[in-house]
């Protein structure tokens, strides 16, 4: 999926556990894990707002768009292609 979820990055920066975040946001640890691991098909804006409030961040700190090529490049250590590098 081209949307990457960086909740784990913000958890590490805030030195917070998944369980603590789930409790403070008001969702189950299992549902937070689904979101954190990128398996969620959707996220409510109210949940996103609560995550941002608890983690003191912006939605863009938690979610980012990446191309399928960037994902593949990250796996093998190659840099992600830039628009300029893919032009003929």
Secondary structure by P-SEA (a helix, b strand, c coil): cccccaaaaaaaaacccaaaaaaaacccaaaaaaaaacccccccaaaaaaaaaaacccccccbbbbcaaaaaaaaacccccccccccc
